[in-house]
Amino acid sequence: MRYFKFLILCILLVAVTVRKVEKEKINGVSFVAAPDKVNQSHVAPVVKVNANYAAIMPFGFIKNLEHPDIVHNTDRQWFGETRAGAKQYIEELRKKNIKVMIKPQIWVWRGEFTGKIMMTSEDNWKALEDSYSSFILEYTRLAKEVKAEILCIGTELELFVKYRPEYWTGLIQKIRTVYQGKLTYAANWDEFRRTPFWSQLDYIGVDAYFPVSDAQTPSFEDCIEGWKKHKPIISKMAEDYKKPILFTEYGYRSVDYSGREPWVSSRSMKEVNLEAQVNTTKALYETFWKEDWFAGGFVWKWFIKHDKSGGEDNPMFTPQNKPVEEVIRTYYKSDE
């Protein structure tokens, strides 16, 4: 009888542990590709902020929005943007038990928005599809090799997805024959409701640059209120598809009006406002991080050379060496 009770206790403990693992949030950083290899001095700040995931972002390049050829994995790219660089980054992160999402991205010349990539002929659409397949399957094979926990199959490619849905359905099937891990797609905040293939993926991925406040210095309360119009839409998507929501990117700049158009990266916005970044970020955590249907997310963005990144006079997205870094550290720790 004593043995039977002990066995039941062990089973219950295992069940509790499994439930805890299933509910563990993805506390991620977007680990920016750089010209250099990384070492443990670059990984230590990721550990210190209590992150358990990093998004690794190799790049492909397109000349313009109507050009079908994606150039990728060449010796003209930064090391971190290539297959070899992505693998080396992952190997270093693994030494500290950091899990990974491989998130290949496209850069259009002059920083044009990838969501507007649009071919003007059927031949060019076919060429783009062939080129994109070569690009994404390169990193699908890497995801298999390194046993990446998540593979993101695309980032903010709204018109490509809209006009070629059959291609994407077929691409996902091809990816599944190679890689057995979790799949997502990083839809822009105003795109994700129209993405047609969520049922084929494991996470509904959202680059979460939702407007939450028009104030110059948005208060925490302003931002909590601002999320009330977006959160029901997001949670309903999770309910309808029975898939968890993953913020494949989230974050705010340390500038005035940081909650008004959070996607704007223009360097003309340069009035530093550290309080705005703190309040917007804290409100996002309070709104989402305790929800069972919410998987977590990857803060945008985290540079490998921590000591030389960010700082209190920096108006860009990175939280590094700013007050918001402590906010992230606190919320990421609270999930343990």
LOMI-623917 format. One record per residue (C-alpha): x, y, z; residue in one letter. Coordinates in steps of 0.5 Angstrom, whole numbers, plus 500, padded with zeros to 3 digits. Example, Ala and Ser with C-alpha at 12.3 -4.5 7.8 and 13.67 -1.06 7.14 Angstrom:
<sites>
@px: 525; py: 491; pz: 516; kolvo: A
@px: 527; py: 498; pz: 514; kolvo: S
</sites>
This chain:
<sites>
@px: 500; py: 500; pz: 500; kolvo: M
@px: 506; py: 505; pz: 502; kolvo: R
@px: 509; py: 503; pz: 495; kolvo: Y
@px: 502; py: 505; pz: 491; kolvo: F
@px: 502; py: 511; pz: 495; kolvo: K
@px: 509; py: 513; pz: 493; kolvo: F
@px: 507; py: 511; pz: 486; kolvo: L
@px: 501; py: 516; pz: 486; kolvo: I
@px: 505; py: 521; pz: 489; kolvo: L
@px: 511; py: 521; pz: 483; kolvo: C
@px: 506; py: 521; pz: 478; kolvo: I
@px: 502; py: 527; pz: 480; kolvo: L
@px: 509; py: 530; pz: 481; kolvo: L
@px: 511; py: 529; pz: 474; kolvo: V
@px: 504; py: 531; pz: 472; kolvo: A
@px: 505; py: 538; pz: 475; kolvo: V
@px: 512; py: 538; pz: 472; kolvo: T
@px: 509; py: 537; pz: 465; kolvo: V
@px: 504; py: 542; pz: 466; kolvo: R
@px: 509; py: 547; pz: 468; kolvo: K
@px: 514; py: 546; pz: 462; kolvo: V
@px: 508; py: 547; pz: 458; kolvo: E
@px: 506; py: 554; pz: 461; kolvo: K
@px: 513; py: 556; pz: 461; kolvo: E
@px: 513; py: 563; pz: 457; kolvo: K
@px: 518; py: 564; pz: 451; kolvo: I
@px: 522; py: 570; pz: 454; kolvo: N
@px: 526; py: 572; pz: 448; kolvo: G
@px: 531; py: 577; pz: 445; kolvo: V
@px: 532; py: 578; pz: 438; kolvo: S
@px: 539; py: 577; pz: 437; kolvo: F
@px: 541; py: 581; pz: 432; kolvo: V
@px: 546; py: 579; pz: 427; kolvo: A
@px: 553; py: 582; pz: 427; kolvo: A
@px: 559; py: 582; pz: 423; kolvo: P
@px: 563; py: 578; pz: 428; kolvo: D
@px: 563; py: 571; pz: 431; kolvo: K
@px: 560; py: 571; pz: 438; kolvo: V
@px: 563; py: 568; pz: 445; kolvo: N
@px: 560; py: 567; pz: 452; kolvo: Q
@px: 561; py: 574; pz: 453; kolvo: S
@px: 556; py: 576; pz: 448; kolvo: H
@px: 551; py: 571; pz: 451; kolvo: V
@px: 552; py: 572; pz: 459; kolvo: A
@px: 548; py: 579; pz: 458; kolvo: P
@px: 542; py: 575; pz: 455; kolvo: V
@px: 542; py: 570; pz: 461; kolvo: V
@px: 543; py: 576; pz: 466; kolvo: K
@px: 536; py: 579; pz: 463; kolvo: V
@px: 533; py: 572; pz: 464; kolvo: N
@px: 531; py: 570; pz: 457; kolvo: A
@px: 530; py: 563; pz: 456; kolvo: N
@px: 530; py: 564; pz: 448; kolvo: Y
@px: 533; py: 568; pz: 442; kolvo: A
@px: 531; py: 569; pz: 435; kolvo: A
@px: 537; py: 568; pz: 430; kolvo: I
@px: 536; py: 572; pz: 424; kolvo: M
@px: 540; py: 570; pz: 418; kolvo: P
@px: 538; py: 575; pz: 412; kolvo: F
@px: 537; py: 575; pz: 405; kolvo: G
@px: 537; py: 581; pz: 400; kolvo: F
@px: 532; py: 583; pz: 395; kolvo: I
@px: 534; py: 589; pz: 390; kolvo: K
@px: 527; py: 592; pz: 390; kolvo: N
@px: 520; py: 591; pz: 391; kolvo: L
@px: 519; py: 588; pz: 384; kolvo: E
@px: 525; py: 584; pz: 384; kolvo: H
@px: 524; py: 576; pz: 385; kolvo: P
@px: 531; py: 574; pz: 386; kolvo: D
@px: 533; py: 573; pz: 394; kolvo: I
@px: 541; py: 573; pz: 395; kolvo: V
@px: 543; py: 569; pz: 401; kolvo: H
@px: 548; py: 566; pz: 405; kolvo: N
@px: 554; py: 569; pz: 401; kolvo: T
@px: 561; py: 571; pz: 403; kolvo: D
@px: 559; py: 579; pz: 402; kolvo: R
@px: 554; py: 578; pz: 408; kolvo: Q
@px: 556; py: 579; pz: 415; kolvo: W
@px: 558; py: 573; pz: 419; kolvo: F
@px: 551; py: 573; pz: 423; kolvo: G
@px: 547; py: 574; pz: 417; kolvo: E
@px: 549; py: 567; pz: 414; kolvo: T
@px: 548; py: 560; pz: 415; kolvo: R
@px: 555; py: 559; pz: 418; kolvo: A
@px: 554; py: 565; pz: 423; kolvo: G
@px: 547; py: 563; pz: 425; kolvo: A
@px: 549; py: 556; pz: 427; kolvo: K
@px: 555; py: 559; pz: 431; kolvo: Q
@px: 551; py: 563; pz: 434; kolvo: Y
@px: 546; py: 558; pz: 436; kolvo: I
@px: 552; py: 553; pz: 439; kolvo: E
@px: 554; py: 559; pz: 443; kolvo: E
@px: 547; py: 560; pz: 446; kolvo: L
@px: 546; py: 553; pz: 447; kolvo: R
@px: 552; py: 553; pz: 452; kolvo: K
@px: 547; py: 557; pz: 457; kolvo: K
@px: 541; py: 553; pz: 455; kolvo: N
@px: 538; py: 558; pz: 451; kolvo: I
@px: 533; py: 555; pz: 446; kolvo: K
@px: 532; py: 558; pz: 439; kolvo: V
@px: 527; py: 561; pz: 434; kolvo: M
@px: 531; py: 561; pz: 427; kolvo: I
@px: 527; py: 567; pz: 424; kolvo: K
@px: 530; py: 568; pz: 417; kolvo: P
@px: 529; py: 575; pz: 414; kolvo: Q
@px: 529; py: 579; pz: 408; kolvo: I
@px: 532; py: 586; pz: 407; kolvo: W
@px: 529; py: 590; pz: 401; kolvo: V
@px: 534; py: 595; pz: 398; kolvo: W
@px: 534; py: 602; pz: 402; kolvo: R
@px: 529; py: 599; pz: 407; kolvo: G
@px: 523; py: 598; pz: 403; kolvo: E
@px: 517; py: 595; pz: 407; kolvo: F
@px: 517; py: 587; pz: 406; kolvo: T
@px: 510; py: 587; pz: 406; kolvo: G
@px: 510; py: 591; pz: 400; kolvo: K
@px: 514; py: 586; pz: 396; kolvo: I
@px: 509; py: 585; pz: 389; kolvo: M
@px: 511; py: 582; pz: 383; kolvo: M
@px: 508; py: 585; pz: 376; kolvo: T
@px: 508; py: 578; pz: 372; kolvo: S
@px: 507; py: 571; pz: 373; kolvo: E
@px: 514; py: 569; pz: 371; kolvo: D
@px: 517; py: 574; pz: 376; kolvo: N
@px: 512; py: 571; pz: 382; kolvo: W
@px: 514; py: 564; pz: 380; kolvo: K
@px: 522; py: 566; pz: 380; kolvo: A
@px: 520; py: 569; pz: 387; kolvo: L
@px: 517; py: 563; pz: 389; kolvo: E
@px: 523; py: 559; pz: 387; kolvo: D
@px: 528; py: 564; pz: 390; kolvo: S
@px: 524; py: 564; pz: 397; kolvo: Y
@px: 524; py: 556; pz: 397; kolvo: S
@px: 531; py: 556; pz: 396; kolvo: S
@px: 532; py: 561; pz: 402; kolvo: F
@px: 527; py: 558; pz: 407; kolvo: I
@px: 529; py: 551; pz: 406; kolvo: L
@px: 536; py: 553; pz: 407; kolvo: E
@px: 535; py: 555; pz: 414; kolvo: Y
@px: 529; py: 549; pz: 415; kolvo: T
@px: 535; py: 544; pz: 414; kolvo: R
@px: 539; py: 548; pz: 419; kolvo: L
@px: 533; py: 548; pz: 424; kolvo: A
@px: 533; py: 540; pz: 423; kolvo: K
@px: 541; py: 540; pz: 424; kolvo: E
@px: 541; py: 544; pz: 430; kolvo: V
@px: 534; py: 542; pz: 433; kolvo: K
@px: 532; py: 549; pz: 433; kolvo: A
@px: 525; py: 549; pz: 438; kolvo: E
@px: 522; py: 554; pz: 433; kolvo: I
@px: 522; py: 556; pz: 426; kolvo: L
@px: 519; py: 562; pz: 423; kolvo: C
@px: 517; py: 561; pz: 416; kolvo: I
@px: 517; py: 568; pz: 414; kolvo: G
@px: 517; py: 576; pz: 416; kolvo: T
@px: 512; py: 581; pz: 414; kolvo: E
@px: 510; py: 579; pz: 407; kolvo: L
@px: 503; py: 581; pz: 407; kolvo: E
@px: 502; py: 582; pz: 399; kolvo: L
@px: 506; py: 575; pz: 398; kolvo: F
@px: 502; py: 571; pz: 402; kolvo: V
@px: 496; py: 575; pz: 400; kolvo: K
@px: 497; py: 573; pz: 392; kolvo: Y
@px: 500; py: 567; pz: 393; kolvo: R
@px: 497; py: 563; pz: 398; kolvo: P
@px: 497; py: 556; pz: 395; kolvo: E
@px: 505; py: 557; pz: 394; kolvo: Y
@px: 505; py: 558; pz: 402; kolvo: W
@px: 501; py: 552; pz: 403; kolvo: T
@px: 505; py: 548; pz: 399; kolvo: G
@px: 512; py: 551; pz: 402; kolvo: L
@px: 509; py: 549; pz: 409; kolvo: I
@px: 508; py: 542; pz: 407; kolvo: Q
@px: 515; py: 541; pz: 404; kolvo: K
@px: 518; py: 544; pz: 411; kolvo: I
@px: 514; py: 539; pz: 415; kolvo: R
@px: 518; py: 534; pz: 411; kolvo: T
@px: 524; py: 536; pz: 413; kolvo: V
@px: 523; py: 539; pz: 420; kolvo: Y
@px: 519; py: 536; pz: 426; kolvo: Q
@px: 519; py: 542; pz: 430; kolvo: G
@px: 514; py: 548; pz: 432; kolvo: K
@px: 513; py: 553; pz: 426; kolvo: L
@px: 510; py: 560; pz: 426; kolvo: T
@px: 510; py: 566; pz: 421; kolvo: Y
@px: 511; py: 573; pz: 423; kolvo: A
@px: 505; py: 577; pz: 421; kolvo: A
@px: 505; py: 584; pz: 422; kolvo: N
@px: 500; py: 587; pz: 427; kolvo: W
@px: 495; py: 590; pz: 422; kolvo: D
@px: 496; py: 583; pz: 418; kolvo: E
@px: 495; py: 577; pz: 422; kolvo: F
@px: 488; py: 577; pz: 422; kolvo: R
@px: 488; py: 576; pz: 414; kolvo: R
@px: 494; py: 571; pz: 414; kolvo: T
@px: 491; py: 564; pz: 411; kolvo: P
@px: 495; py: 559; pz: 414; kolvo: F
@px: 495; py: 559; pz: 421; kolvo: W
@px: 491; py: 552; pz: 422; kolvo: S
@px: 498; py: 549; pz: 419; kolvo: Q
@px: 502; py: 552; pz: 424; kolvo: L
@px: 504; py: 551; pz: 431; kolvo: D
@px: 504; py: 559; pz: 433; kolvo: Y
@px: 500; py: 565; pz: 431; kolvo: I
@px: 506; py: 569; pz: 430; kolvo: G
@px: 505; py: 577; pz: 431; kolvo: V
@px: 510; py: 583; pz: 430; kolvo: D
@px: 506; py: 586; pz: 436; kolvo: A
@px: 507; py: 594; pz: 434; kolvo: Y
@px: 500; py: 596; pz: 436; kolvo: F
@px: 498; py: 603; pz: 437; kolvo: P
@px: 497; py: 604; pz: 445; kolvo: V
@px: 497; py: 611; pz: 446; kolvo: S
@px: 498; py: 618; pz: 443; kolvo: D
@px: 501; py: 621; pz: 449; kolvo: A
@px: 508; py: 624; pz: 449; kolvo: Q
@px: 510; py: 620; pz: 455; kolvo: T
@px: 504; py: 615; pz: 455; kolvo: P
@px: 503; py: 613; pz: 462; kolvo: S
@px: 502; py: 605; pz: 464; kolvo: F
@px: 495; py: 606; pz: 465; kolvo: E
@px: 494; py: 610; pz: 458; kolvo: D
@px: 497; py: 604; pz: 455; kolvo: C
@px: 493; py: 599; pz: 459; kolvo: I
@px: 487; py: 602; pz: 456; kolvo: E
@px: 490; py: 602; pz: 449; kolvo: G
@px: 491; py: 595; pz: 449; kolvo: W
@px: 483; py: 594; pz: 451; kolvo: K
@px: 481; py: 595; pz: 443; kolvo: K
@px: 487; py: 590; pz: 441; kolvo: H
@px: 487; py: 584; pz: 446; kolvo: K
@px: 480; py: 581; pz: 445; kolvo: P
@px: 482; py: 581; pz: 437; kolvo: I
@px: 488; py: 577; pz: 439; kolvo: I
@px: 485; py: 573; pz: 444; kolvo: S
@px: 479; py: 571; pz: 439; kolvo: K
@px: 484; py: 569; pz: 434; kolvo: M
@px: 487; py: 564; pz: 439; kolvo: A
@px: 481; py: 561; pz: 441; kolvo: E
@px: 478; py: 560; pz: 434; kolvo: D
@px: 485; py: 557; pz: 431; kolvo: Y
@px: 486; py: 553; pz: 438; kolvo: K
@px: 493; py: 556; pz: 437; kolvo: K
@px: 497; py: 560; pz: 442; kolvo: P
@px: 499; py: 567; pz: 440; kolvo: I
@px: 507; py: 568; pz: 440; kolvo: L
@px: 509; py: 575; pz: 439; kolvo: F
@px: 515; py: 574; pz: 434; kolvo: T
@px: 517; py: 581; pz: 435; kolvo: E
@px: 515; py: 586; pz: 441; kolvo: Y
@px: 518; py: 593; pz: 443; kolvo: G
@px: 518; py: 600; pz: 444; kolvo: Y
@px: 523; py: 606; pz: 442; kolvo: R
@px: 525; py: 610; pz: 448; kolvo: S
@px: 522; py: 616; pz: 445; kolvo: V
@px: 517; py: 621; pz: 445; kolvo: D
@px: 510; py: 618; pz: 443; kolvo: Y
@px: 513; py: 611; pz: 443; kolvo: S
@px: 506; py: 608; pz: 444; kolvo: G
@px: 503; py: 612; pz: 438; kolvo: R
@px: 506; py: 608; pz: 432; kolvo: E
@px: 511; py: 603; pz: 435; kolvo: P
@px: 513; py: 601; pz: 428; kolvo: W
@px: 516; py: 607; pz: 426; kolvo: V
@px: 524; py: 606; pz: 426; kolvo: S
@px: 526; py: 613; pz: 423; kolvo: S
@px: 532; py: 617; pz: 426; kolvo: R
@px: 528; py: 623; pz: 425; kolvo: S
@px: 525; py: 621; pz: 432; kolvo: M
@px: 530; py: 623; pz: 437; kolvo: K
@px: 527; py: 626; pz: 443; kolvo: E
@px: 529; py: 621; pz: 448; kolvo: V
@px: 524; py: 619; pz: 453; kolvo: N
@px: 526; py: 613; pz: 457; kolvo: L
@px: 520; py: 613; pz: 461; kolvo: E
@px: 515; py: 612; pz: 455; kolvo: A
@px: 519; py: 606; pz: 454; kolvo: Q
@px: 518; py: 603; pz: 461; kolvo: V
@px: 511; py: 605; pz: 461; kolvo: N
@px: 509; py: 602; pz: 454; kolvo: T
@px: 513; py: 595; pz: 455; kolvo: T
@px: 511; py: 594; pz: 462; kolvo: K
@px: 503; py: 595; pz: 460; kolvo: A
@px: 505; py: 590; pz: 455; kolvo: L
@px: 507; py: 585; pz: 460; kolvo: Y
@px: 501; py: 586; pz: 464; kolvo: E
@px: 496; py: 585; pz: 459; kolvo: T
@px: 499; py: 579; pz: 456; kolvo: F
@px: 504; py: 575; pz: 460; kolvo: W
@px: 499; py: 571; pz: 465; kolvo: K
@px: 495; py: 569; pz: 459; kolvo: E
@px: 494; py: 561; pz: 458; kolvo: D
@px: 493; py: 563; pz: 451; kolvo: W
@px: 499; py: 567; pz: 450; kolvo: F
@px: 506; py: 563; pz: 449; kolvo: A
@px: 511; py: 569; pz: 450; kolvo: G
@px: 515; py: 573; pz: 445; kolvo: G
@px: 522; py: 576; pz: 443; kolvo: F
@px: 524; py: 583; pz: 445; kolvo: V
@px: 526; py: 588; pz: 439; kolvo: W
@px: 532; py: 588; pz: 439; kolvo: K
@px: 538; py: 585; pz: 442; kolvo: W
@px: 545; py: 587; pz: 440; kolvo: F
@px: 551; py: 582; pz: 441; kolvo: I
@px: 556; py: 587; pz: 444; kolvo: K
@px: 552; py: 589; pz: 450; kolvo: H
@px: 557; py: 594; pz: 453; kolvo: D
@px: 557; py: 598; pz: 447; kolvo: K
@px: 549; py: 598; pz: 446; kolvo: S
@px: 543; py: 602; pz: 447; kolvo: G
@px: 545; py: 607; pz: 453; kolvo: G
@px: 540; py: 612; pz: 456; kolvo: E
@px: 542; py: 617; pz: 450; kolvo: D
@px: 539; py: 612; pz: 445; kolvo: N
@px: 533; py: 613; pz: 442; kolvo: P
@px: 532; py: 607; pz: 438; kolvo: M
@px: 528; py: 600; pz: 440; kolvo: F
@px: 534; py: 596; pz: 444; kolvo: T
@px: 533; py: 596; pz: 451; kolvo: P
@px: 540; py: 595; pz: 453; kolvo: Q
@px: 543; py: 599; pz: 458; kolvo: N
@px: 536; py: 603; pz: 459; kolvo: K
@px: 531; py: 603; pz: 465; kolvo: P
@px: 527; py: 598; pz: 461; kolvo: V
@px: 532; py: 593; pz: 461; kolvo: E
@px: 531; py: 592; pz: 469; kolvo: E
@px: 523; py: 591; pz: 467; kolvo: V
@px: 524; py: 586; pz: 462; kolvo: I
@px: 529; py: 582; pz: 467; kolvo: R
@px: 524; py: 583; pz: 472; kolvo: T
@px: 518; py: 580; pz: 468; kolvo: Y
@px: 522; py: 574; pz: 465; kolvo: Y
@px: 524; py: 572; pz: 472; kolvo: K
@px: 517; py: 572; pz: 475; kolvo: S
@px: 515; py: 567; pz: 470; kolvo: D
@px: 520; py: 562; pz: 473; kolvo: E
</sites>
